[in-house]
């Protein structure tokens, strides 16, 4: 592989990793914000955040629980470590779905409990 092609491949991978990290930060922020907004009394805002994250969950389900950006990043490297496609620490990339899945489920449950209390 010539040097120019190697650099363009490296640049492409870096770009995908940056985009993937920004998208991850957006959804992780939404998940963290759900119980906070509920606690602050902004249940409607929490419902919007739940809807936004639910769209991402649907995208992951359609793609066999993989972000579509992972497949794009895979075109530019042979590396398949858990964080080859994103700028996250290895442990967080490895357990990302477990951690944020549990936080999302907990946020939904908390919001449902508060919402039901407000209605009843």
ZASETOR-160451 format. One record per residue: residue number from 1; x, y, z of N, C-alpha, C, O, CB in turn. Coordinates in nm, 3 decimals, padded with zeros to 5 digits, always signed. Glycine has a CB too. Example, Ala and Ser with C-alpha at 12.3 -4.5 7.8 and 13.67 -1.06 7.14 Angstrom:
# residues 2
    n    neast   nnorth      nup   caeast  canorth     caup    ceast   cnorth      cup    oeast   onorth      oup   cbeast  cbnorth     cbup
    1  +01.319  -00.569  +00.780  +01.230  -00.450  +00.780  +01.320  -00.330  +00.780  +01.424  -00.332  +00.846  +01.131  -00.447  +00.905
    2  +01.285  -00.225  +00.708  +01.367  -00.106  +00.714  +01.290  +00.003  +00.787  +01.341  +00.114  +00.804  +01.408  -00.060  +00.572
***
This chain:
# residues 120
    n    neast   nnorth      nup   caeast  canorth     caup    ceast   cnorth      cup    oeast   onorth      oup   cbeast  cbnorth     cbup
    1  +00.086  -00.117  +00.000  +00.000  +00.000  +00.000  +00.091  +00.124  +00.000  +00.183  +00.134  +00.081  -00.098  +00.000  +00.124
    2  +00.064  +00.216  -00.090  +00.148  +00.336  -00.096  +00.112  +00.432  +00.018  +00.006  +00.422  +00.080  +00.132  +00.407  -00.233
    3  +00.203  +00.524  +00.043  +00.190  +00.615  +00.158  +00.065  +00.703  +00.149  -00.001  +00.725  +00.250  +00.314  +00.703  +00.168
    4  +00.032  +00.752  +00.030  -00.086  +00.839  +00.014  -00.214  +00.763  +00.046  -00.304  +00.817  +00.111  -00.093  +00.895  -00.129
    5  -00.223  +00.637  +00.000  -00.342  +00.556  +00.028  -00.351  +00.525  +00.177  -00.459  +00.527  +00.235  -00.339  +00.425  -00.055
    6  -00.238  +00.496  +00.238  -00.235  +00.467  +00.381  -00.281  +00.588  +00.462  -00.357  +00.574  +00.558  -00.094  +00.425  +00.425
    7  -00.236  +00.707  +00.423  -00.279  +00.829  +00.492  -00.427  +00.855  +00.473  -00.495  +00.894  +00.568  -00.198  +00.949  +00.442
    8  -00.479  +00.835  +00.352  -00.622  +00.860  +00.329  -00.706  +00.758  +00.405  -00.814  +00.792  +00.454  -00.654  +00.854  +00.178
    9  -00.659  +00.635  +00.416  -00.729  +00.534  +00.494  -00.728  +00.572  +00.641  -00.829  +00.560  +00.710  -00.666  +00.395  +00.473
   10  -00.613  +00.616  +00.689  -00.601  +00.659  +00.828  -00.692  +00.779  +00.856  -00.756  +00.785  +00.961  -00.456  +00.693  +00.860
   11  -00.696  +00.873  +00.764  -00.784  +00.990  +00.779  -00.931  +00.950  +00.779  -01.010  +01.002  +00.857  -00.757  +01.092  +00.666
   12  -00.966  +00.857  +00.692  -01.105  +00.811  +00.685  -01.145  +00.742  +00.815  -01.254  +00.768  +00.868  -01.124  +00.715  +00.566
   13  -01.058  +00.656  +00.868  -01.088  +00.589  +00.993  -01.101  +00.691  +01.107  -01.192  +00.681  +01.188  -00.979  +00.486  +01.026
   14  -01.011  +00.785  +01.111  -01.016  +00.889  +01.215  -01.148  +00.966  +01.206  -01.210  +00.993  +01.308  -00.895  +00.987  +01.200
   15  -01.192  +01.000  +01.086  -01.317  +01.072  +01.067  -01.436  +00.990  +01.117  -01.524  +01.042  +01.186  -01.336  +01.108  +00.920
   16  -01.439  +00.861  +01.082  -01.548  +00.774  +01.127  -01.547  +00.764  +01.279  -01.652  +00.770  +01.343  -01.535  +00.634  +01.064
   17  -01.428  +00.749  +01.338  -01.418  +00.739  +01.484  -01.466  +00.867  +01.552  -01.532  +00.860  +01.656  -01.274  +00.708  +01.525
   18  -01.434  +00.981  +01.496  -01.479  +01.109  +01.554  -01.632  +01.119  +01.547  -01.697  +01.152  +01.645  -01.414  +01.229  +01.480
   19  -01.687  +01.090  +01.430  -01.833  +01.096  +01.413  -01.901  +00.997  +01.508  -01.999  +01.031  +01.574  -01.873  +01.066  +01.266
   20  -01.848  +00.876  +01.513  -01.906  +00.772  +01.599  -01.902  +00.816  +01.746  -01.998  +00.796  +01.820  -01.832  +00.638  +01.581
   21  -01.792  +00.875  +01.788  -01.778  +00.921  +01.926  -01.877  +01.034  +01.956  -01.936  +01.037  +02.064  -01.635  +00.968  +01.952
   22  -01.895  +01.125  +01.862  -01.991  +01.234  +01.881  -02.135  +01.182  +01.889  -02.213  +01.226  +01.973  -01.979  +01.337  +01.768
   23  -02.168  +01.087  +01.802  -02.303  +01.028  +01.805  -02.323  +00.953  +01.936  -02.428  +00.964  +01.999  -02.324  +00.932  +01.684
   24  -02.222  +00.878  +01.977  -02.229  +00.807  +02.105  -02.252  +00.905  +02.220  -02.336  +00.882  +02.306  -02.100  +00.724  +02.129
   25  -02.177  +01.015  +02.221  -02.188  +01.115  +02.328  -02.329  +01.175  +02.331  -02.384  +01.199  +02.439  -02.084  +01.227  +02.309
   26  -02.387  +01.198  +02.215  -02.524  +01.250  +02.208  -02.621  +01.154  +02.275  -02.701  +01.195  +02.360  -02.565  +01.275  +02.062
   27  -02.616  +01.026  +02.237  -02.711  +00.930  +02.293  -02.681  +00.899  +02.439  -02.774  +00.883  +02.518  -02.709  +00.802  +02.212
   28  -02.555  +00.890  +02.476  -02.520  +00.869  +02.617  -02.570  +00.987  +02.701  -02.622  +00.967  +02.810  -02.366  +00.851  +02.633
   29  -02.553  +01.108  +02.649  -02.604  +01.226  +02.719  -02.754  +01.224  +02.735  -02.806  +01.259  +02.840  -02.563  +01.352  +02.645
   30  -02.824  +01.181  +02.630  -02.971  +01.169  +02.639  -03.010  +01.069  +02.748  -03.101  +01.094  +02.827  -03.030  +01.125  +02.504
   31  -02.941  +00.956  +02.751  -02.973  +00.851  +02.849  -02.949  +00.902  +02.991  -03.032  +00.879  +03.079  -02.889  +00.725  +02.823
   32  -02.839  +00.969  +03.013  -02.809  +01.023  +03.146  -02.909  +01.132  +03.184  -02.944  +01.146  +03.301  -02.665  +01.079  +03.151
   33  -02.953  +01.209  +03.086  -03.045  +01.320  +03.112  -03.187  +01.275  +03.146  -03.261  +01.349  +03.210  -03.048  +01.412  +02.993
   34  -03.227  +01.157  +03.104  -03.366  +01.113  +03.125  -03.406  +01.117  +03.273  -03.503  +01.185  +03.306  -03.384  +00.970  +03.070
   35  -03.336  +01.048  +03.362  -03.380  +01.055  +03.503  -03.360  +01.193  +03.566  -03.433  +01.232  +03.656  -03.306  +00.952  +03.585
   36  -03.261  +01.265  +03.518  -03.238  +01.400  +03.571  -03.355  +01.490  +03.536  -03.406  +01.563  +03.622  -03.106  +01.460  +03.517
   37  -03.398  +01.486  +03.411  -03.512  +01.569  +03.370  -03.640  +01.526  +03.441  -03.722  +01.609  +03.479  -03.532  +01.560  +03.217
   38  -03.656  +01.396  +03.460  -03.774  +01.348  +03.533  -03.770  +01.399  +03.677  -03.871  +01.449  +03.727  -03.780  +01.193  +03.532
   39  -03.657  +01.388  +03.742  -03.641  +01.435  +03.879  -03.669  +01.584  +03.891  -03.724  +01.631  +03.991  -03.499  +01.404  +03.929
   40  -03.632  +01.658  +03.787  -03.656  +01.804  +03.786  -03.801  +01.838  +03.752  -03.838  +01.955  +03.752  -03.562  +01.872  +03.686
   41  -03.882  +01.738  +03.723  -04.023  +01.762  +03.692  -04.052  +01.782  +03.545  -04.163  +01.819  +03.508  -04.071  +01.879  +03.766
   42  -03.953  +01.757  +03.460  -03.970  +01.775  +03.316  -03.997  +01.640  +03.248  -03.919  +01.594  +03.165  -03.845  +01.840  +03.254
   43  -04.109  +01.579  +03.286  -04.142  +01.447  +03.234  -04.160  +01.450  +03.082  -04.117  +01.357  +03.013  -04.270  +01.393  +03.301
   44  -04.220  +01.553  +03.029  -04.237  +01.561  +02.884  -04.102  +01.564  +02.812  -04.086  +01.502  +02.707  -04.319  +01.686  +02.846
   45  -04.006  +01.636  +02.868  -03.872  +01.639  +02.810  -03.809  +01.499  +02.817  -03.741  +01.456  +02.724  -03.782  +01.744  +02.884
   46  -03.832  +01.429  +02.928  -03.781  +01.292  +02.941  -03.843  +01.201  +02.836  -03.775  +01.116  +02.780  -03.810  +01.237  +03.081
   47  -03.971  +01.218  +02.809  -04.038  +01.136  +02.708  -03.979  +01.161  +02.570  -03.966  +01.068  +02.490  -04.188  +01.165  +02.707
   48  -03.944  +01.285  +02.541  -03.879  +01.316  +02.413  -03.743  +01.248  +02.406  -03.707  +01.190  +02.303  -03.864  +01.469  +02.395
   49  -03.667  +01.255  +02.515  -03.535  +01.190  +02.518  -03.549  +01.038  +02.502  -03.468  +00.976  +02.433  -03.461  +01.222  +02.650
   50  -03.648  +00.980  +02.565  -03.674  +00.837  +02.551  -03.705  +00.804  +02.406  -03.656  +00.703  +02.353  -03.790  +00.792  +02.643
   51  -03.784  +00.886  +02.341  -03.817  +00.864  +02.200  -03.692  +00.873  +02.112  -03.673  +00.791  +02.022  -03.922  +00.965  +02.152
   52  -03.608  +00.972  +02.138  -03.485  +00.989  +02.059  -03.396  +00.866  +02.073  -03.347  +00.813  +01.973  -03.409  +01.116  +02.105
   53  -03.375  +00.821  +02.196  -03.290  +00.704  +02.218  -03.355  +00.579  +02.160  -03.286  +00.489  +02.112  -03.261  +00.685  +02.368
   54  -03.486  +00.571  +02.165  -03.557  +00.455  +02.109  -03.533  +00.442  +01.959  -03.527  +00.330  +01.907  -03.706  +00.466  +02.137
   55  -03.521  +00.553  +01.890  -03.489  +00.548  +01.746  -03.351  +00.483  +01.728  -03.333  +00.399  +01.640  -03.491  +00.692  +01.683
   56  -03.256  +00.521  +01.811  -03.122  +00.461  +01.803  -03.128  +00.313  +01.836  -03.059  +00.233  +01.772  -03.026  +00.531  +01.899
   57  -03.208  +00.274  +01.933  -03.224  +00.133  +01.967  -03.279  +00.057  +01.846  -03.233  -00.054  +01.817  -03.318  +00.116  +02.089
   58  -03.375  +00.114  +01.777  -03.430  +00.050  +01.657  -03.323  +00.034  +01.549  -03.315  -00.070  +01.483  -03.549  +00.132  +01.601
   59  -03.240  +00.137  +01.530  -03.130  +00.129  +01.433  -03.036  +00.014  +01.472  -02.994  -00.063  +01.385  -03.052  +00.264  +01.426
   60  -03.004  +00.003  +01.599  -02.917  -00.106  +01.644  -02.982  -00.242  +01.624  -02.915  -00.337  +01.583  -02.881  -00.087  +01.792
   61  -03.110  -00.253  +01.651  -03.181  -00.380  +01.632  -03.181  -00.422  +01.485  -03.159  -00.539  +01.453  -03.324  -00.369  +01.683
   62  -03.205  -00.328  +01.397  -03.206  -00.357  +01.253  -03.066  -00.401  +01.206  -03.055  -00.480  +01.112  -03.252  -00.233  +01.173
   63  -02.963  -00.351  +01.271  -02.825  -00.382  +01.233  -02.763  -00.489  +01.323  -02.641  -00.491  +01.342  -02.740  -00.256  +01.237
   64  -02.844  -00.578  +01.376  -02.796  -00.688  +01.461  -02.712  -00.639  +01.579  -02.606  -00.694  +01.608  -02.714  -00.785  +01.377
   65  -02.760  -00.536  +01.644  -02.700  -00.477  +01.764  -02.564  -00.414  +01.740  -02.482  -00.403  +01.831  -02.688  -00.581  +01.871
   66  -02.539  -00.372  +01.616  -02.415  -00.302  +01.584  -02.449  -00.167  +01.525  -02.544  -00.154  +01.448  -02.326  -00.384  +01.486
   67  -02.371  -00.068  +01.561  -02.387  +00.064  +01.501  -02.345  +00.055  +01.354  -02.244  -00.007  +01.323  -02.303  +00.172  +01.577
   68  -02.420  +00.116  +01.263  -02.381  +00.115  +01.122  -02.242  +00.174  +01.099  -02.175  +00.139  +01.001  -02.484  +00.192  +01.040
   69  -02.198  +00.262  +01.185  -02.065  +00.322  +01.170  -01.954  +00.220  +01.194  -01.842  +00.238  +01.145  -02.049  +00.440  +01.265
   70  -01.983  +00.114  +01.268  -01.883  +00.009  +01.291  -01.846  -00.057  +01.159  -01.729  -00.083  +01.132  -01.935  -00.096  +01.391
   71  -01.946  -00.085  +01.077  -01.919  -00.146  +00.947  -01.840  -00.054  +00.856  -01.755  -00.100  +00.780  -02.049  -00.183  +00.880
   72  -01.867  +00.073  +00.864  -01.792  +00.169  +00.782  -01.647  +00.175  +00.830  -01.555  +00.172  +00.749  -01.857  +00.311  +00.790
   73  -01.626  +00.181  +00.962  -01.490  +00.186  +01.016  -01.413  +00.059  +00.980  -01.292  +00.064  +00.957  -01.493  +00.204  +01.169
   74  -01.481  -00.054  +00.975  -01.416  -00.181  +00.944  -01.354  -00.183  +00.804  -01.262  -00.261  +00.779  -01.516  -00.295  +00.958
   75  -01.401  -00.100  +00.716  -01.344  -00.092  +00.581  -01.201  -00.037  +00.582  -01.125  -00.060  +00.488  -01.432  -00.005  +00.492
   76  -01.166  +00.034  +00.688  -01.039  +00.107  +00.690  -00.934  +00.049  +00.784  -00.827  +00.106  +00.798  -01.065  +00.247  +00.729
   77  -00.964  -00.065  +00.848  -00.866  -00.126  +00.938  -00.897  -00.274  +00.956  -01.011  -00.317  +00.940  -00.865  -00.054  +01.074
   78  -00.795  -00.349  +00.989  -00.812  -00.490  +01.024  -00.834  -00.507  +01.175  -00.872  -00.615  +01.221  -00.690  -00.571  +00.979
   79  -00.811  -00.402  +01.251  -00.828  -00.404  +01.396  -00.974  -00.432  +01.430  -01.064  -00.372  +01.371  -00.781  -00.270  +01.459
   80  -00.997  -00.522  +01.523  -01.134  -00.550  +01.566  -01.147  -00.547  +01.718  -01.235  -00.612  +01.775  -01.179  -00.686  +01.513
   81  -01.059  -00.470  +01.783  -01.074  -00.453  +01.927  -01.207  -00.382  +01.952  -01.263  -00.322  +01.861  -00.954  -00.372  +01.989
   82  -01.255  -00.389  +02.073  -01.387  -00.334  +02.104  -01.399  -00.184  +02.078  -01.509  -00.133  +02.062  -01.421  -00.360  +02.247
   83  -01.288  -00.115  +02.074  -01.293  +00.030  +02.050  -01.221  +00.071  +01.921  -01.175  +00.184  +01.910  -01.231  +00.103  +02.168
   84  -01.211  -00.021  +01.824  -01.143  +00.013  +01.699  -01.215  +00.123  +01.621  -01.154  +00.190  +01.538  -01.129  -00.110  +01.613
   85  -01.343  +00.140  +01.647  -01.426  +00.228  +01.566  -01.473  +00.353  +01.639  -01.554  +00.430  +01.586  -01.545  +00.153  +01.515
   86  -01.424  +00.374  +01.762  -01.473  +00.484  +01.844  -01.365  +00.524  +01.944  -01.284  +00.441  +01.985  -01.605  +00.443  +01.918
   87  -01.364  +00.651  +01.982  -01.268  +00.698  +02.081  -01.327  +00.685  +02.221  -01.367  +00.784  +02.283  -01.229  +00.845  +02.053
   88  -01.331  +00.562  +02.271  -01.373  +00.532  +02.407  -01.268  +00.440  +02.468  -01.200  +00.367  +02.396  -01.515  +00.466  +02.410
   89  -01.254  +00.445  +02.600  -01.165  +00.347  +02.663  -01.215  +00.205  +02.632  -01.336  +00.183  +02.616  -01.157  +00.370  +02.817
   90  -01.124  +00.112  +02.623  -01.158  -00.025  +02.587  -01.268  -00.082  +02.676  -01.362  -00.144  +02.626  -01.035  -00.113  +02.594
   91  -01.257  -00.063  +02.808  -01.356  -00.119  +02.900  -01.495  -00.061  +02.874  -01.595  -00.133  +02.884  -01.315  -00.093  +03.044
   92  -01.503  +00.068  +02.841  -01.633  +00.130  +02.817  -01.691  +00.085  +02.684  -01.811  +00.058  +02.674  -01.620  +00.283  +02.820
   93  -01.608  +00.075  +02.582  -01.655  +00.026  +02.453  -01.704  -00.119  +02.467  -01.805  -00.157  +02.407  -01.542  +00.034  +02.347
   94  -01.634  -00.197  +02.546  -01.670  -00.339  +02.564  -01.804  -00.354  +02.634  -01.884  -00.441  +02.597  -01.560  -00.411  +02.643
   95  -01.830  -00.272  +02.735  -01.952  -00.287  +02.817  -02.054  -00.175  +02.793  -02.147  -00.158  +02.873  -01.915  -00.290  +02.964
   96  -02.038  -00.101  +02.687  -02.123  +00.013  +02.655  -02.272  -00.023  +02.655  -02.352  +00.044  +02.720  -02.084  +00.070  +02.520
   97  -02.309  -00.127  +02.584  -02.451  -00.165  +02.573  -02.506  -00.208  +02.708  -02.621  -00.178  +02.740  -02.469  -00.278  +02.470
   98  -02.425  -00.278  +02.788  -02.470  -00.320  +02.920  -02.493  -00.200  +03.011  -02.597  -00.189  +03.076  -02.367  -00.415  +02.983
   99  -02.396  -00.111  +03.014  -02.403  +00.005  +03.103  -02.518  +00.097  +03.064  -02.604  +00.129  +03.146  -02.271  +00.083  +03.101
  100  -02.519  +00.139  +02.937  -02.619  +00.236  +02.896  -02.756  +00.173  +02.872  -02.858  +00.242  +02.881  -02.573  +00.307  +02.770
  101  -02.759  +00.043  +02.843  -02.887  -00.027  +02.835  -02.957  -00.029  +02.971  -03.077  -00.006  +02.981  -02.868  -00.169  +02.784
  102  -02.877  -00.058  +03.076  -02.933  -00.060  +03.212  -02.976  +00.080  +03.255  -03.082  +00.098  +03.315  -02.829  -00.117  +03.312
  103  -02.893  +00.180  +03.225  -02.929  +00.318  +03.259  -03.055  +00.362  +03.184  -03.141  +00.430  +03.242  -02.813  +00.414  +03.227
  104  -03.067  +00.324  +03.057  -03.185  +00.359  +02.977  -03.310  +00.293  +03.035  -03.412  +00.358  +03.053  -03.165  +00.318  +02.829
  105  -03.300  +00.163  +03.063  -03.414  +00.092  +03.121  -03.454  +00.153  +03.256  -03.573  +00.171  +03.284  -03.381  -00.059  +03.138
  106  -03.355  +00.184  +03.338  -03.383  +00.246  +03.468  -03.447  +00.383  +03.452  -03.538  +00.419  +03.527  -03.256  +00.258  +03.549
  107  -03.399  +00.460  +03.355  -03.456  +00.592  +03.329  -03.600  +00.584  +03.282  -03.685  +00.665  +03.322  -03.374  +00.666  +03.226
  108  -03.628  +00.485  +03.198  -03.766  +00.464  +03.151  -03.856  +00.426  +03.269  -03.965  +00.480  +03.285  -03.771  +00.354  +03.041
  109  -03.808  +00.333  +03.351  -03.887  +00.289  +03.466  -03.914  +00.405  +03.562  -04.027  +00.424  +03.607  -03.815  +00.175  +03.540
  110  -03.811  +00.480  +03.593  -03.826  +00.595  +03.683  -03.925  +00.697  +03.625  -04.011  +00.749  +03.697  -03.689  +00.661  +03.709
  111  -03.912  +00.726  +03.498  -04.002  +00.821  +03.432  -04.145  +00.769  +03.435  -04.239  +00.846  +03.458  -03.957  +00.847  +03.287
  112  -04.163  +00.639  +03.410  -04.298  +00.581  +03.412  -04.360  +00.590  +03.551  -04.479  +00.621  +03.565  -04.293  +00.434  +03.367
  113  -04.280  +00.565  +03.653  -04.332  +00.573  +03.791  -04.373  +00.716  +03.825  -04.481  +00.739  +03.880  -04.225  +00.524  +03.892
  114  -04.288  +00.810  +03.791  -04.320  +00.952  +03.819  -04.440  +00.996  +03.737  -04.529  +01.062  +03.791  -04.198  +01.043  +03.789
  115  -04.444  +00.962  +03.610  -04.554  +00.999  +03.521  -04.686  +00.943  +03.574  -04.788  +01.012  +03.575  -04.528  +00.950  +03.378
  116  -04.683  +00.817  +03.617  -04.805  +00.756  +03.669  -04.850  +00.826  +03.797  -04.969  +00.847  +03.818  -04.783  +00.605  +03.697
  117  -04.754  +00.863  +03.882  -04.787  +00.936  +04.004  -04.849  +01.072  +03.976  -04.936  +01.118  +04.050  -04.664  +00.952  +04.090
  118  -04.804  +01.137  +03.870  -04.858  +01.267  +03.833  -05.000  +01.255  +03.779  -05.081  +01.346  +03.793  -04.769  +01.334  +03.730
  119  -05.030  +01.143  +03.717  -05.161  +01.124  +03.654  -05.263  +01.067  +03.753  -05.384  +01.084  +03.734  -05.149  +01.031  +03.533
  120  -05.216  +01.000  +03.856  -05.312  +00.929  +03.940  -05.325  +00.987  +04.073  -05.402  +00.937  +04.155  -05.276  +00.789  +03.953
***
